[in-house]
Amino acid sequence: MLAVHFDRPGGPENLYLKEVPTPRPGEGEVLLKVAASALNRADLLQRQGQYSPPPGASSILGLEASGHVAELGPGCRGPWKIGDAAMALLPGGGQAQYVTVPEGLLMPVPKGLSLPQAAAIPEAWLTAFQLLHCVGGVKEGETVLIHAGTGGVGTAAIQLTRLFKAIPLVTTSPQEKIEMAKRLGAEAGFDYKTEDFSEEALKFTKGVGVNVILDCIGGSYWEKNVHCLAPDGRWVLYGLMGGGEVNGPLLSKLLCKRASLQASLLRARDKKYKEALVRSFTDKVLTHFSPESAVRLQPVLDNTFPLADVRKAHERMEANLNVGKIILEMP
């Protein structure tokens, strides 16, 4: 099969397609014939040599994919059948023509969605669901500040915050992206390049502050995050795009607000945790992607590239040009 490959860490120019052996499904696994895979920041970090896959995971890039069931491994209990359309959460391996998946990490493709749209759901939407529901414990009426609000996780988090009857605010840039976030349901957006988002968030909340912050930036935002966090607020950290260093009285400021800082990553979680997360997401969220749902959820697609153009896809994400998910379609 063809798969995305790189021989040494570095820039997008190191990526190319390589023929590698097709994997065989093990106990309780399904072989998925991949139709589409979505790009994530973790793919960029892995290509740069900064994020190794978990032990036992494929070294091929790709944390989510959609396609059709091609083979059932020994011990599979169903309900999957050969030919079924499915989407999958993966620890790696999605940017290839085939990938093996524990059957508990497969989800049905929601009615009305194409396979490229379905490929944009598993990693981004499960991450947003985990951050809001499982880690942040968002409650009805609370205010949620979502950094990088027009990325894959951000566009999912806006819609899920609305689904949970909370109030989404976003940081992004430029103004066109803010308007797009508002169309998805954001109550307000702050241009982090031209505004002090912490002051704007305090104005919006009439000085109270935000209850939850979803933060993929980290170090460079810590003072502003704490400044606009409400008493008893939850700061949920899931990325370090702005660095991992903190210099200053972070702990004393958190203590004064009785606030909590919680860190979460999905890729490194064990299979049991991920399977429970997939079940919960399937029960609580998946039906809302269907056209009949009163609260319609929609994966946001930025651009679709053929797998052979994987370099261009990485370059687009690295330049922060994407609004929503970048999709790779298999040959």
MARVEXSE-602632 format. One record per residue (C-alpha): residue in one letter; z, y, x; residue number from 0. Coordinates in nm, 2 decimals, always signed. Layout:
N
<drenlo A, pz Z, py Y, px X, gukol NUM>
...
//
This chain:
331
<drenlo M, pz +0.00, py +0.00, px +0.00, gukol 0>
<drenlo L, pz -0.03, py +0.37, px +0.10, gukol 1>
<drenlo A, pz +0.29, py +0.56, px +0.17, gukol 2>
<drenlo V, pz +0.38, py +0.91, px +0.30, gukol 3>
<drenlo H, pz +0.49, py +0.87, px +0.67, gukol 4>
<drenlo F, pz +0.59, py +1.08, px +0.97, gukol 5>
<drenlo D, pz +0.64, py +0.95, px +1.33, gukol 6>
<drenlo R, pz +0.88, py +1.23, px +1.44, gukol 7>
<drenlo P, pz +1.09, py +1.49, px +1.27, gukol 8>
<drenlo G, pz +0.93, py +1.83, px +1.23, gukol 9>
<drenlo G, pz +0.71, py +2.04, px +1.01, gukol 10>
<drenlo P, pz +0.47, py +1.94, px +0.73, gukol 11>
<drenlo E, pz +0.19, py +1.89, px +0.98, gukol 12>
<drenlo N, pz +0.36, py +1.56, px +1.09, gukol 13>
<drenlo L, pz +0.31, py +1.40, px +0.75, gukol 14>
<drenlo Y, pz +0.02, py +1.16, px +0.69, gukol 15>
<drenlo L, pz -0.06, py +0.85, px +0.47, gukol 16>
<drenlo K, pz -0.01, py +0.51, px +0.63, gukol 17>
<drenlo E, pz -0.07, py +0.16, px +0.51, gukol 18>
<drenlo V, pz +0.26, py -0.03, px +0.49, gukol 19>
<drenlo P, pz +0.36, py -0.36, px +0.34, gukol 20>
<drenlo T, pz +0.42, py -0.36, px -0.04, gukol 21>
<drenlo P, pz +0.79, py -0.43, px -0.10, gukol 22>
<drenlo R, pz +0.91, py -0.73, px -0.30, gukol 23>
<drenlo P, pz +1.17, py -0.70, px -0.57, gukol 24>
<drenlo G, pz +1.51, py -0.86, px -0.49, gukol 25>
<drenlo E, pz +1.78, py -0.98, px -0.72, gukol 26>
<drenlo G, pz +1.80, py -0.76, px -1.03, gukol 27>
<drenlo E, pz +1.52, py -0.54, px -0.91, gukol 28>
<drenlo V, pz +1.19, py -0.43, px -1.06, gukol 29>
<drenlo L, pz +0.87, py -0.35, px -0.87, gukol 30>
<drenlo L, pz +0.73, py -0.02, px -1.00, gukol 31>
<drenlo K, pz +0.36, py +0.07, px -0.96, gukol 32>
<drenlo V, pz +0.40, py +0.44, px -0.90, gukol 33>
<drenlo A, pz +0.18, py +0.69, px -1.09, gukol 34>
<drenlo A, pz +0.36, py +1.00, px -0.98, gukol 35>
<drenlo S, pz +0.65, py +1.12, px -0.77, gukol 36>
<drenlo A, pz +0.82, py +1.45, px -0.74, gukol 37>
<drenlo L, pz +0.92, py +1.65, px -0.43, gukol 38>
<drenlo N, pz +1.28, py +1.75, px -0.36, gukol 39>
<drenlo R, pz +1.46, py +1.96, px -0.10, gukol 40>
<drenlo A, pz +1.61, py +1.64, px +0.03, gukol 41>
<drenlo D, pz +1.25, py +1.53, px +0.13, gukol 42>
<drenlo L, pz +1.21, py +1.84, px +0.33, gukol 43>
<drenlo L, pz +1.54, py +1.79, px +0.51, gukol 44>
<drenlo Q, pz +1.46, py +1.42, px +0.58, gukol 45>
<drenlo R, pz +1.12, py +1.52, px +0.73, gukol 46>
<drenlo Q, pz +1.30, py +1.77, px +0.95, gukol 47>
<drenlo G, pz +1.54, py +1.51, px +1.07, gukol 48>
<drenlo Q, pz +1.84, py +1.66, px +0.90, gukol 49>
<drenlo Y, pz +1.91, py +1.41, px +0.62, gukol 50>
<drenlo S, pz +1.89, py +1.04, px +0.68, gukol 51>
<drenlo P, pz +1.85, py +0.80, px +0.39, gukol 52>
<drenlo P, pz +2.16, py +0.60, px +0.29, gukol 53>
<drenlo P, pz +2.21, py +0.26, px +0.45, gukol 54>
<drenlo G, pz +1.97, py +0.00, px +0.31, gukol 55>
<drenlo A, pz +1.75, py +0.26, px +0.14, gukol 56>
<drenlo S, pz +1.38, py +0.29, px +0.22, gukol 57>
<drenlo S, pz +1.29, py +0.54, px +0.49, gukol 58>
<drenlo I, pz +0.98, py +0.65, px +0.28, gukol 59>
<drenlo L, pz +1.03, py +0.99, px +0.12, gukol 60>
<drenlo G, pz +1.07, py +1.02, px -0.26, gukol 61>
<drenlo L, pz +1.38, py +1.02, px -0.48, gukol 62>
<drenlo E, pz +1.22, py +0.99, px -0.82, gukol 63>
<drenlo A, pz +0.90, py +0.84, px -0.96, gukol 64>
<drenlo S, pz +0.73, py +0.73, px -1.27, gukol 65>
<drenlo G, pz +0.48, py +0.45, px -1.33, gukol 66>
<drenlo H, pz +0.45, py +0.10, px -1.48, gukol 67>
<drenlo V, pz +0.65, py -0.21, px -1.42, gukol 68>
<drenlo A, pz +0.45, py -0.44, px -1.20, gukol 69>
<drenlo E, pz +0.69, py -0.73, px -1.13, gukol 70>
<drenlo L, pz +1.03, py -0.85, px -1.23, gukol 71>
<drenlo G, pz +1.26, py -0.98, px -0.96, gukol 72>
<drenlo P, pz +1.50, py -1.28, px -1.00, gukol 73>
<drenlo G, pz +1.80, py -1.22, px -1.23, gukol 74>
<drenlo C, pz +1.65, py -0.93, px -1.43, gukol 75>
<drenlo R, pz +1.80, py -0.92, px -1.77, gukol 76>
<drenlo G, pz +1.57, py -0.69, px -1.95, gukol 77>
<drenlo P, pz +1.46, py -0.51, px -2.16, gukol 78>
<drenlo W, pz +1.18, py -0.44, px -1.91, gukol 79>
<drenlo K, pz +0.85, py -0.61, px -1.93, gukol 80>
<drenlo I, pz +0.55, py -0.60, px -1.71, gukol 81>
<drenlo G, pz +0.33, py -0.30, px -1.80, gukol 82>
<drenlo D, pz +0.61, py -0.09, px -1.94, gukol 83>
<drenlo A, pz +0.60, py +0.28, px -1.86, gukol 84>
<drenlo A, pz +0.92, py +0.38, px -1.68, gukol 85>
<drenlo M, pz +1.08, py +0.65, px -1.46, gukol 86>
<drenlo A, pz +1.32, py +0.58, px -1.19, gukol 87>
<drenlo L, pz +1.60, py +0.74, px -0.98, gukol 88>
<drenlo L, pz +1.56, py +0.63, px -0.62, gukol 89>
<drenlo P, pz +1.75, py +0.66, px -0.29, gukol 90>
<drenlo G, pz +1.41, py +0.68, px -0.12, gukol 91>
<drenlo G, pz +1.06, py +0.52, px -0.13, gukol 92>
<drenlo G, pz +0.90, py +0.71, px -0.42, gukol 93>
<drenlo Q, pz +0.61, py +0.86, px -0.23, gukol 94>
<drenlo A, pz +0.42, py +0.54, px -0.21, gukol 95>
<drenlo Q, pz +0.20, py +0.33, px -0.44, gukol 96>
<drenlo Y, pz +0.49, py +0.08, px -0.51, gukol 97>
<drenlo V, pz +0.87, py +0.10, px -0.50, gukol 98>
<drenlo T, pz +1.14, py -0.14, px -0.58, gukol 99>
<drenlo V, pz +1.42, py -0.02, px -0.82, gukol 100>
<drenlo P, pz +1.74, py -0.18, px -0.95, gukol 101>
<drenlo E, pz +1.67, py -0.23, px -1.31, gukol 102>
<drenlo G, pz +1.97, py -0.02, px -1.41, gukol 103>
<drenlo L, pz +1.82, py +0.29, px -1.25, gukol 104>
<drenlo L, pz +1.50, py +0.27, px -1.47, gukol 105>
<drenlo M, pz +1.47, py +0.48, px -1.78, gukol 106>
<drenlo P, pz +1.20, py +0.48, px -2.05, gukol 107>
<drenlo V, pz +0.94, py +0.76, px -2.05, gukol 108>
<drenlo P, pz +1.03, py +0.99, px -2.34, gukol 109>
<drenlo K, pz +0.78, py +1.01, px -2.62, gukol 110>
<drenlo G, pz +0.52, py +1.28, px -2.58, gukol 111>
<drenlo L, pz +0.56, py +1.31, px -2.20, gukol 112>
<drenlo S, pz +0.29, py +1.22, px -1.94, gukol 113>
<drenlo L, pz +0.38, py +1.02, px -1.63, gukol 114>
<drenlo P, pz +0.36, py +1.33, px -1.41, gukol 115>
<drenlo Q, pz +0.61, py +1.50, px -1.64, gukol 116>
<drenlo A, pz +0.83, py +1.20, px -1.64, gukol 117>
<drenlo A, pz +0.84, py +1.19, px -1.26, gukol 118>
<drenlo A, pz +1.00, py +1.54, px -1.27, gukol 119>
<drenlo I, pz +1.31, py +1.41, px -1.46, gukol 120>
<drenlo P, pz +1.52, py +1.15, px -1.28, gukol 121>
<drenlo E, pz +1.65, py +1.32, px -0.96, gukol 122>
<drenlo A, pz +1.65, py +1.68, px -1.08, gukol 123>
<drenlo W, pz +1.78, py +1.63, px -1.44, gukol 124>
<drenlo L, pz +2.04, py +1.36, px -1.34, gukol 125>
<drenlo T, pz +2.16, py +1.60, px -1.07, gukol 126>
<drenlo A, pz +2.20, py +1.88, px -1.31, gukol 127>
<drenlo F, pz +2.36, py +1.66, px -1.57, gukol 128>
<drenlo Q, pz +2.61, py +1.53, px -1.31, gukol 129>
<drenlo L, pz +2.70, py +1.88, px -1.19, gukol 130>
<drenlo L, pz +2.75, py +2.02, px -1.54, gukol 131>
<drenlo H, pz +2.89, py +1.73, px -1.73, gukol 132>
<drenlo C, pz +3.06, py +1.50, px -1.48, gukol 133>
<drenlo V, pz +3.18, py +1.74, px -1.21, gukol 134>
<drenlo G, pz +3.19, py +2.08, px -1.36, gukol 135>
<drenlo G, pz +3.31, py +1.97, px -1.70, gukol 136>
<drenlo V, pz +3.12, py +2.25, px -1.88, gukol 137>
<drenlo K, pz +3.27, py +2.34, px -2.22, gukol 138>
<drenlo E, pz +3.11, py +2.51, px -2.52, gukol 139>
<drenlo G, pz +3.10, py +2.88, px -2.49, gukol 140>
<drenlo E, pz +3.16, py +2.89, px -2.11, gukol 141>
<drenlo T, pz +2.94, py +3.09, px -1.88, gukol 142>
<drenlo V, pz +2.75, py +2.90, px -1.60, gukol 143>
<drenlo L, pz +2.59, py +3.08, px -1.30, gukol 144>
<drenlo I, pz +2.30, py +2.87, px -1.17, gukol 145>
<drenlo H, pz +2.17, py +2.96, px -0.82, gukol 146>
<drenlo A, pz +1.80, py +2.89, px -0.74, gukol 147>
<drenlo G, pz +1.75, py +2.90, px -1.12, gukol 148>
<drenlo T, pz +1.38, py +2.84, px -1.12, gukol 149>
<drenlo G, pz +1.38, py +2.53, px -0.89, gukol 150>
<drenlo G, pz +1.38, py +2.17, px -1.02, gukol 151>
<drenlo V, pz +1.75, py +2.14, px -1.07, gukol 152>
<drenlo G, pz +1.78, py +2.50, px -1.18, gukol 153>
<drenlo T, pz +1.53, py +2.47, px -1.46, gukol 154>
<drenlo A, pz +1.70, py +2.15, px -1.58, gukol 155>
<drenlo A, pz +2.04, py +2.31, px -1.56, gukol 156>
<drenlo I, pz +1.94, py +2.61, px -1.77, gukol 157>
<drenlo Q, pz +1.83, py +2.38, px -2.05, gukol 158>
<drenlo L, pz +2.12, py +2.14, px -2.03, gukol 159>
<drenlo T, pz +2.37, py +2.43, px -2.03, gukol 160>
<drenlo R, pz +2.21, py +2.54, px -2.36, gukol 161>
<drenlo L, pz +2.22, py +2.18, px -2.49, gukol 162>
<drenlo F, pz +2.60, py +2.18, px -2.41, gukol 163>
<drenlo K, pz +2.63, py +2.51, px -2.60, gukol 164>
<drenlo A, pz +2.73, py +2.71, px -2.30, gukol 165>
<drenlo I, pz +2.57, py +3.03, px -2.16, gukol 166>
<drenlo P, pz +2.34, py +3.00, px -1.86, gukol 167>
<drenlo L, pz +2.29, py +3.29, px -1.60, gukol 168>
<drenlo V, pz +2.06, py +3.25, px -1.30, gukol 169>
<drenlo T, pz +1.99, py +3.40, px -0.96, gukol 170>
<drenlo T, pz +1.63, py +3.39, px -0.85, gukol 171>
<drenlo S, pz +1.35, py +3.62, px -0.72, gukol 172>
<drenlo P, pz +1.12, py +3.80, px -0.80, gukol 173>
<drenlo Q, pz +1.13, py +3.94, px -1.15, gukol 174>
<drenlo E, pz +0.86, py +3.71, px -1.28, gukol 175>
<drenlo K, pz +1.08, py +3.41, px -1.21, gukol 176>
<drenlo I, pz +1.37, py +3.58, px -1.39, gukol 177>
<drenlo E, pz +1.15, py +3.62, px -1.70, gukol 178>
<drenlo M, pz +1.05, py +3.26, px -1.68, gukol 179>
<drenlo A, pz +1.41, py +3.15, px -1.66, gukol 180>
<drenlo K, pz +1.49, py +3.36, px -1.97, gukol 181>
<drenlo R, pz +1.21, py +3.18, px -2.15, gukol 182>
<drenlo L, pz +1.38, py +2.85, px -2.07, gukol 183>
<drenlo G, pz +1.70, py +2.98, px -2.22, gukol 184>
<drenlo A, pz +1.88, py +3.18, px -1.95, gukol 185>
<drenlo E, pz +2.08, py +3.46, px -2.10, gukol 186>
<drenlo A, pz +2.04, py +3.68, px -1.80, gukol 187>
<drenlo G, pz +1.89, py +3.67, px -1.45, gukol 188>
<drenlo F, pz +1.98, py +3.85, px -1.13, gukol 189>
<drenlo D, pz +1.74, py +3.92, px -0.84, gukol 190>
<drenlo Y, pz +1.94, py +3.81, px -0.54, gukol 191>
<drenlo K, pz +1.70, py +4.01, px -0.31, gukol 192>
<drenlo T, pz +1.76, py +4.35, px -0.48, gukol 193>
<drenlo E, pz +2.09, py +4.31, px -0.67, gukol 194>
<drenlo D, pz +2.45, py +4.20, px -0.60, gukol 195>
<drenlo F, pz +2.46, py +3.90, px -0.83, gukol 196>
<drenlo S, pz +2.84, py +3.89, px -0.82, gukol 197>
<drenlo E, pz +2.87, py +4.24, px -0.96, gukol 198>
<drenlo E, pz +2.60, py +4.18, px -1.22, gukol 199>
<drenlo A, pz +2.77, py +3.86, px -1.33, gukol 200>
<drenlo L, pz +3.10, py +4.05, px -1.37, gukol 201>
<drenlo K, pz +2.92, py +4.32, px -1.57, gukol 202>
<drenlo F, pz +2.77, py +4.06, px -1.80, gukol 203>
<drenlo T, pz +3.10, py +3.89, px -1.86, gukol 204>
<drenlo K, pz +3.28, py +4.22, px -1.90, gukol 205>
<drenlo G, pz +3.49, py +4.17, px -1.59, gukol 206>
<drenlo V, pz +3.61, py +3.81, px -1.68, gukol 207>
<drenlo G, pz +3.38, py +3.63, px -1.44, gukol 208>
<drenlo V, pz +3.18, py +3.31, px -1.48, gukol 209>
<drenlo N, pz +3.35, py +2.98, px -1.56, gukol 210>
<drenlo V, pz +3.12, py +2.75, px -1.35, gukol 211>
<drenlo I, pz +2.89, py +2.81, px -1.06, gukol 212>
<drenlo L, pz +2.62, py +2.56, px -0.96, gukol 213>
<drenlo D, pz +2.56, py +2.64, px -0.59, gukol 214>
<drenlo C, pz +2.29, py +2.49, px -0.36, gukol 215>
<drenlo I, pz +2.32, py +2.78, px -0.12, gukol 216>
<drenlo G, pz +2.67, py +2.75, px +0.03, gukol 217>
<drenlo G, pz +2.79, py +2.95, px +0.33, gukol 218>
<drenlo S, pz +2.61, py +3.28, px +0.28, gukol 219>
<drenlo Y, pz +2.72, py +3.31, px -0.08, gukol 220>
<drenlo W, pz +3.08, py +3.22, px -0.06, gukol 221>
<drenlo E, pz +3.23, py +3.57, px -0.09, gukol 222>
<drenlo K, pz +3.01, py +3.67, px -0.38, gukol 223>
<drenlo N, pz +3.08, py +3.33, px -0.55, gukol 224>
<drenlo V, pz +3.45, py +3.37, px -0.54, gukol 225>
<drenlo H, pz +3.43, py +3.74, px -0.64, gukol 226>
<drenlo C, pz +3.26, py +3.66, px -0.97, gukol 227>
<drenlo L, pz +3.44, py +3.34, px -1.05, gukol 228>
<drenlo A, pz +3.67, py +3.36, px -1.35, gukol 229>
<drenlo P, pz +4.04, py +3.25, px -1.32, gukol 230>
<drenlo D, pz +4.05, py +2.86, px -1.33, gukol 231>
<drenlo G, pz +3.67, py +2.86, px -1.26, gukol 232>
<drenlo R, pz +3.49, py +2.57, px -1.10, gukol 233>
<drenlo W, pz +3.25, py +2.63, px -0.81, gukol 234>
<drenlo V, pz +3.03, py +2.32, px -0.78, gukol 235>
<drenlo L, pz +2.86, py +2.29, px -0.44, gukol 236>
<drenlo Y, pz +2.56, py +2.06, px -0.40, gukol 237>
<drenlo G, pz +2.35, py +2.21, px -0.12, gukol 238>
<drenlo L, pz +2.36, py +2.42, px +0.19, gukol 239>
<drenlo M, pz +2.04, py +2.62, px +0.19, gukol 240>
<drenlo G, pz +2.24, py +2.92, px +0.31, gukol 241>
<drenlo G, pz +2.43, py +2.74, px +0.58, gukol 242>
<drenlo G, pz +2.76, py +2.54, px +0.60, gukol 243>
<drenlo E, pz +2.98, py +2.79, px +0.79, gukol 244>
<drenlo V, pz +3.25, py +3.00, px +0.62, gukol 245>
<drenlo N, pz +3.43, py +3.28, px +0.80, gukol 246>
<drenlo G, pz +3.71, py +3.45, px +0.60, gukol 247>
<drenlo P, pz +3.99, py +3.39, px +0.36, gukol 248>
<drenlo L, pz +3.82, py +3.15, px +0.13, gukol 249>
<drenlo L, pz +4.13, py +2.94, px +0.05, gukol 250>
<drenlo S, pz +4.35, py +3.23, px -0.03, gukol 251>
<drenlo K, pz +4.09, py +3.38, px -0.26, gukol 252>
<drenlo L, pz +4.05, py +3.05, px -0.44, gukol 253>
<drenlo L, pz +4.42, py +3.01, px -0.47, gukol 254>
<drenlo C, pz +4.46, py +3.36, px -0.62, gukol 255>
<drenlo K, pz +4.22, py +3.26, px -0.90, gukol 256>
<drenlo R, pz +4.35, py +2.90, px -0.94, gukol 257>
<drenlo A, pz +3.98, py +2.81, px -0.89, gukol 258>
<drenlo S, pz +3.84, py +2.48, px -0.76, gukol 259>
<drenlo L, pz +3.57, py +2.41, px -0.52, gukol 260>
<drenlo Q, pz +3.40, py +2.07, px -0.58, gukol 261>
<drenlo A, pz +3.12, py +1.92, px -0.37, gukol 262>
<drenlo S, pz +2.88, py +1.66, px -0.50, gukol 263>
<drenlo L, pz +2.57, py +1.47, px -0.38, gukol 264>
<drenlo L, pz +2.38, py +1.22, px -0.59, gukol 265>
<drenlo R, pz +2.17, py +1.03, px -0.33, gukol 266>
<drenlo A, pz +2.46, py +0.88, px -0.14, gukol 267>
<drenlo R, pz +2.64, py +0.76, px -0.45, gukol 268>
<drenlo D, pz +2.67, py +0.38, px -0.49, gukol 269>
<drenlo K, pz +2.46, py +0.18, px -0.73, gukol 270>
<drenlo K, pz +2.74, py +0.13, px -0.98, gukol 271>
<drenlo Y, pz +2.80, py +0.50, px -1.01, gukol 272>
<drenlo K, pz +2.43, py +0.58, px -1.05, gukol 273>
<drenlo E, pz +2.38, py +0.31, px -1.31, gukol 274>
<drenlo A, pz +2.67, py +0.46, px -1.51, gukol 275>
<drenlo L, pz +2.52, py +0.80, px -1.48, gukol 276>
<drenlo V, pz +2.18, py +0.68, px -1.59, gukol 277>
<drenlo R, pz +2.34, py +0.52, px -1.90, gukol 278>
<drenlo S, pz +2.53, py +0.83, px -1.99, gukol 279>
<drenlo F, pz +2.22, py +1.05, px -1.94, gukol 280>
<drenlo T, pz +2.01, py +0.81, px -2.15, gukol 281>
<drenlo D, pz +2.27, py +0.82, px -2.43, gukol 282>
<drenlo K, pz +2.34, py +1.19, px -2.44, gukol 283>
<drenlo V, pz +2.02, py +1.36, px -2.32, gukol 284>
<drenlo L, pz +1.70, py +1.15, px -2.31, gukol 285>
<drenlo T, pz +1.62, py +1.17, px -2.68, gukol 286>
<drenlo H, pz +1.61, py +1.55, px -2.66, gukol 287>
<drenlo F, pz +1.28, py +1.53, px -2.46, gukol 288>
<drenlo S, pz +1.11, py +1.40, px -2.77, gukol 289>
<drenlo P, pz +0.91, py +1.64, px -2.99, gukol 290>
<drenlo E, pz +1.13, py +1.56, px -3.29, gukol 291>
<drenlo S, pz +1.45, py +1.68, px -3.12, gukol 292>
<drenlo A, pz +1.61, py +1.99, px -3.27, gukol 293>
<drenlo V, pz +1.69, py +2.10, px -2.91, gukol 294>
<drenlo R, pz +1.37, py +2.02, px -2.72, gukol 295>
<drenlo L, pz +1.41, py +1.97, px -2.34, gukol 296>
<drenlo Q, pz +1.10, py +2.01, px -2.12, gukol 297>
<drenlo P, pz +1.05, py +1.93, px -1.75, gukol 298>
<drenlo V, pz +0.90, py +2.23, px -1.58, gukol 299>
<drenlo L, pz +0.60, py +2.14, px -1.36, gukol 300>
<drenlo D, pz +0.49, py +2.38, px -1.09, gukol 301>
<drenlo N, pz +0.19, py +2.22, px -0.92, gukol 302>
<drenlo T, pz +0.04, py +1.87, px -0.90, gukol 303>
<drenlo F, pz -0.11, py +1.75, px -0.57, gukol 304>
<drenlo P, pz -0.28, py +1.43, px -0.49, gukol 305>
<drenlo L, pz -0.08, py +1.22, px -0.24, gukol 306>
<drenlo A, pz -0.33, py +1.29, px +0.03, gukol 307>
<drenlo D, pz -0.23, py +1.66, px +0.01, gukol 308>
<drenlo V, pz +0.14, py +1.60, px +0.07, gukol 309>
<drenlo R, pz +0.15, py +1.85, px +0.35, gukol 310>
<drenlo K, pz +0.04, py +2.13, px +0.11, gukol 311>
<drenlo A, pz +0.31, py +2.02, px -0.13, gukol 312>
<drenlo H, pz +0.58, py +2.05, px +0.14, gukol 313>
<drenlo E, pz +0.45, py +2.38, px +0.26, gukol 314>
<drenlo R, pz +0.47, py +2.52, px -0.10, gukol 315>
<drenlo M, pz +0.83, py +2.42, px -0.14, gukol 316>
<drenlo E, pz +0.93, py +2.53, px +0.21, gukol 317>
<drenlo A, pz +0.79, py +2.88, px +0.13, gukol 318>
<drenlo N, pz +1.00, py +2.88, px -0.20, gukol 319>
<drenlo L, pz +0.68, py +2.94, px -0.40, gukol 320>
<drenlo N, pz +0.75, py +2.68, px -0.67, gukol 321>
<drenlo V, pz +0.88, py +2.74, px -1.01, gukol 322>
<drenlo G, pz +0.99, py +2.40, px -1.13, gukol 323>
<drenlo K, pz +0.89, py +2.06, px -0.99, gukol 324>
<drenlo I, pz +0.61, py +1.99, px -0.74, gukol 325>
<drenlo I, pz +0.44, py +1.66, px -0.83, gukol 326>
<drenlo L, pz +0.25, py +1.41, px -0.61, gukol 327>
<drenlo E, pz +0.00, py +1.18, px -0.79, gukol 328>
<drenlo M, pz -0.09, py +0.84, px -0.65, gukol 329>
<drenlo P, pz -0.45, py +0.75, px -0.56, gukol 330>
//
